[in-house]
């Protein structure tokens, strides 16, 4: 009988567990940015009036430029991941690049 009660309680708790949001690990773009860029590029640099990035393509170019200037040697995918992270959290430019489905 205690086993049956335990089974019923577990089944009753399933809807509650389904409502708990999953913890989403940070993406590669966020990790790269917070590891290599945020020391110099606080959010203030992204909100300034004369910011250089004016669209998504230019944002990608700026991320590529600065990673080269600092000797990071990122791949084009890593540059794009950082640009997408910044775009999703700050800039909100239309992203017309195709995302690879994995």
C-alpha positions, 0 to 999 in steps of 0.5 A: 500500500505505501508503494501505491501511495508513493506512485500516486503522489509521484504521478500527481507531481508530474504537472508541477515538474513540467512547469519548472523552467529548464536552466539554459546554459549560456551559448558560445557567443555569450561565453566568448564575449564575457570571457574576452570582451566584457573587460573593456566593452561594458554595455555603455560602449554599445549604447553610446550615441556614436556607436559604429555598429549600425546594422547586423552585417556591420556588427559582425564586421566589428566583432571580427575586427576587434577579435583580430586586433586583440589576437583572439583568432576566432573562427567565422562561426565564433565571430557570428556567435558573438555578434548574434549574442550582442544582437539578441541582448543589445542591438536587435538588428534584423539578422538575415544570415542563415542559421545552421540546423544541427 
